[in-house]
Structures are given as structure tokens and as C-alpha cells.
Amino acid sequence: MTEITVRRVDFGWFVRPAEETGTGAARVEPTFGYLIDHPDGRILVDTGMGGHPDVDKHYQPRRVELDAALAAVGAGIDDIGYVVNCHLHFDHCGGNPKLPGRPVFVQRAELDLARNVKWHTLPELVDHPGARYEELDGPAEILPGVRILPTPGHTAGHQSVVVTGADGTVIVAGQSHDHATAFTSDALAHRTGVVPSPDWIGTLLALDPKRVVFAHDNAVWTPRSGSVW
């Protein structure tokens, strides 16, 4: 089995306003990317938070810029060979303009939203000089052991990355869920059939992931070992 590792990259944090949390209270959320070390090249899943006066006023972000975030995990901008954006909101593709010429894997539906729907994202983060998109219409294996699977919901073009290496399968789920607890709820809903869950939850669980990691949660989902479903 190919030796592939996945490491978290810290891009800072922002404040999600009360009207967006569903709880009636504001919430501070981290912003993470993930660096996949692969024998055929390093893949960066998400690139940090972009900037705009309106965005800064609304979300109060405290950014760790791309070069500093990568340096903290022993990498540099020149080390990145490929980019995957789970989706194209400002807090997931903010560093893309610093990575011109790299193939950026994105669902075609997501790129269409970014280009045609006002306020979906910051346009300068999408069609910047040197932008090079690999548009996908569904699942794709981008390197041996690294697959992209559509996980729509947060946006119509949201996608997750499945990394299968010597120590099992890791799923970089991006913002498929805001936090691991929400993923747990959908996983349990799928297993029990008591309430509906996204169609793709079963696809992810069938991969028998060792862990599932997220863009806005330090917590890591792991399977319920020793339990009877």
C-alpha cells in the first residue's frame, strides 16, 4: 500500500454570526486545510481565508496566511503540486491566487456557482491570474489512493477527499458538516434508518474510514468500535 499521510494546516479562525449558527448565539470557528503527502506530489485541500472589507466586518477573521500556515507543518508554497477546494467560499479558497498554475480540482457545479451566483464567493479568488481548473462531474481518482467524492449539501458542488494509505482510510470532509457531531448524527441516522440522511453518507461509511476530519472543527470522527449497529 502506498505511503500517504494527511496533516492538518491551521489557517486561523473567524466568528460565525448568530444568524448563521442556528443556535441564536455567535460561534468562533477554526479554519483548517489538509496537506496530503503523496509520493507523486503534495496535495493541499483548501487554502485559507480570502479578504474583503465586507467579509472582514461580517466574520471578523484572524487569518494565518498560506505561507505561514504551510511553514508551520514543514512545507512551502513551492512544495504544493495540486489543490483541491472542498467548495469555493472565501474561507476555503483564499490562498488559491498564491498557487498559480497548479491544477485545482473542483466540481463543475461548484465552479459554475462561483462564477454566476452573486455573493457565493469573492470573484478575485476564482478567476485570478494563472488559475488552472480541473473540472469534475462526479467522483475522480486524482492520484493513486486519493479520490474525490461529491458530498453536496453545504453547496451543490461540495466535495470530499478520500485518502487510502497503509494505515487505513482518512476522509477529508471539508464542510460537508460544520462539526463532527453533525456527521455523527447523520452516520447514525443512516445506520438506523430512523430519520433521513444525505445519500452520500452511506458511500463514505462503506469505505470504512479510520477517521473523518473537517474544515471547521478540531474534533475528529472515528467509528464506534465494538458496537452493534
C-alpha positions in Angstrom: 0.0 0.0 0.0 1.3 3.4 -0.9 2.6 5.5 2.0 0.4 8.6 2.1 0.0 10.9 5.1 -2.6 13.6 6.0 -1.7 16.6 8.1 -3.9 19.5 9.3 -3.0 23.0 8.3 -4.2 25.9 10.5 -5.5 28.9 8.7 -6.8 30.8 11.7 -10.4 31.4 12.8 -13.5 33.6 12.3 -16.7 34.4 14.2 -19.9 32.9 12.7 -22.7 35.4 13.4 -25.7 34.3 15.5 -28.0 34.3 12.5 -25.8 31.7 10.8 -25.3 29.2 13.6 -28.8 28.0 14.2 -28.3 28.4 17.9 -29.1 32.1 18.4 -25.5 32.8 19.5 -22.3 33.6 17.7 -19.7 30.9 17.4 -15.9 31.1 16.9 -14.8 28.5 14.4 -11.3 27.4 13.3 -10.4 27.2 9.6 -8.4 24.2 8.6 -6.9 22.8 5.4 -5.2 19.5 5.0 -1.8 18.6 3.4 -1.7 15.2 1.8 1.9 14.0 1.4 1.9 11.6 -1.6 4.8 10.0 -3.4 3.6 11.7 -6.6 3.3 15.2 -5.2 1.8 17.1 -2.3 -1.9 18.0 -2.4 -3.4 20.9 -0.4 -7.1 20.6 0.4 -8.3 24.1 0.9 -6.0 27.2 1.0 -7.3 29.5 3.7 -9.4 32.7 4.1 -9.6 35.4 1.5 -10.0 39.0 2.4 -12.5 41.8 1.6 -13.7 44.7 3.8 -17.3 43.4 3.9 -16.2 39.9 4.7 -13.9 41.1 7.5 -16.7 43.2 9.0 -19.1 40.3 8.9 -16.9 37.4 10.1 -14.0 39.1 12.0 -11.4 36.7 10.7 -8.0 36.2 12.2 -6.0 34.8 9.3 -2.9 32.7 9.1 -1.6 33.4 5.6 -0.8 30.5 3.3 3.0 30.7 3.5 3.0 30.8 7.3 0.4 28.1 7.7 2.4 25.8 5.4 5.7 26.6 7.2 4.1 25.5 10.5 3.8 22.0 9.1 7.2 22.0 7.4 6.2 22.8 3.9 6.3 25.7 1.5 4.2 27.1 -1.3 6.6 25.7 -3.9 6.0 22.2 -2.5 2.4 22.2 -3.4 1.7 20.3 -6.7 -2.1 20.0 -6.6 -5.0 21.8 -4.9 -8.5 20.6 -4.0 -11.1 23.0 -2.8 -14.0 21.3 -1.0 -16.0 24.3 -2.2 -15.3 27.9 -3.3 -16.5 30.0 -0.4 -14.0 32.7 0.6 -12.7 30.7 3.7 -11.7 27.7 1.6 -10.0 29.2 -1.5 -8.4 32.3 -0.1 -4.9 31.2 -0.9 -5.6 29.9 -4.4 -4.2 33.1 -6.1 -0.8 32.3 -4.4 -0.7 28.9 -6.2 -0.9 29.8 -9.9 -0.5 27.0 -12.4 -1.4 24.2 -10.0 -4.2 22.0 -11.1 -7.2 22.9 -8.9 -9.7 20.1 -8.7 -13.3 21.3 -8.3 -16.8 20.1 -9.2 -18.1 21.8 -12.3 -21.3 22.6 -10.5 -19.3 24.5 -7.8 -17.3 26.5 -10.3 -20.5 27.5 -12.1 -21.9 28.7 -8.8 -18.7 30.7 -8.0 -18.8 32.4 -11.4 -22.5 33.0 -11.8 -24.1 33.5 -8.3 -23.6 36.8 -6.7 -22.0 36.6 -3.2 -21.3 32.9 -3.5 -17.6 33.8 -3.1 -15.1 36.6 -3.8 -14.6 36.6 -7.6 -10.9 37.5 -7.4 -10.2 34.3 -5.6 -11.7 32.2 -8.5 -10.6 33.7 -11.9 -7.2 35.0 -10.8 -4.1 35.1 -13.0 -2.7 31.6 -13.5 -5.9 29.8 -12.4 -6.0 26.3 -13.7 -9.1 24.3 -13.0 -9.6 20.6 -13.5 -13.4 20.5 -13.6 -15.1 17.3 -12.4 -18.5 15.9 -12.9 -18.6 13.4 -10.1 -16.1 11.1 -8.5 -12.5 11.0 -9.6 -9.1 9.5 -8.6 -6.6 12.3 -8.9 -3.6 10.3 -7.7 -3.3 6.6 -6.7 -5.1 6.3 -3.3 -6.6 9.8 -3.5 -10.2 10.1 -4.6 -12.6 12.9 -4.7 -16.3 12.2 -4.0 -19.2 14.7 -4.3 -20.8 15.4 -1.0 -23.4 18.1 -1.8 -25.4 19.9 0.8 -23.5 22.9 2.1 -23.2 23.9 -1.5 -24.4 22.0 -4.6 -20.8 21.4 -5.7 -19.2 20.4 -2.3 -16.8 17.5 -2.4 -14.7 15.5 0.0 -11.3 13.8 -0.4 -10.8 10.1 0.4 -7.2 9.1 1.2 -6.3 5.4 1.4 -2.9 4.6 2.6 -1.0 1.9 4.6 -2.8 2.8 7.9 -6.3 2.9 6.5 -8.7 5.4 5.0 -8.9 9.1 6.0 -11.8 11.2 4.7 -11.2 15.0 4.5 -14.8 16.0 4.6 -14.3 19.8 4.4 -17.6 21.5 5.3 -19.8 18.5 4.5 -20.8 19.2 8.1 -20.0 22.1 10.3 -18.6 19.8 13.0 -18.0 16.1 13.9 -21.1 15.9 16.0 -23.3 16.7 13.0 -21.5 14.0 11.0 -22.1 11.5 13.8 -25.8 12.3 13.7 -26.1 11.7 10.0 -24.0 8.5 10.3 -26.3 7.2 13.0 -29.3 8.2 11.0 -28.0 6.2 8.0 -27.3 3.1 10.1 -30.6 3.1 11.9 -32.9 4.4 9.1 -34.9 6.3 11.7 -34.6 9.7 10.0 -33.3 10.7 6.6 -29.6 11.4 5.9 -27.7 12.6 2.8 -27.5 9.8 0.2 -23.7 10.0 0.1 -23.2 9.3 3.8 -23.6 5.6 3.1 -21.0 5.8 0.4 -18.5 7.4 2.8 -19.2 4.9 5.6 -18.9 1.9 3.2 -15.2 3.0 2.8 -14.7 2.0 6.5 -12.8 5.2 7.3 -10.4 5.2 10.2 -11.2 8.9 10.8 -13.0 11.8 9.2 -11.7 15.3 9.5 -13.4 18.7 8.9 -12.7 22.2 7.9 -14.2 24.0 10.9 -13.8 21.5 13.8 -10.8 20.3 15.8 -12.7 17.2 16.6 -12.1 14.0 14.5 -14.9 11.5 13.8 -13.9 7.9 14.4 -16.1 4.8 14.1 -17.9 3.2 17.0 -15.6 0.2 17.7 -17.1 -2.7 19.5 -20.7 -1.6 18.9 -23.6 -3.4 17.4 -25.5 -1.2 14.9 
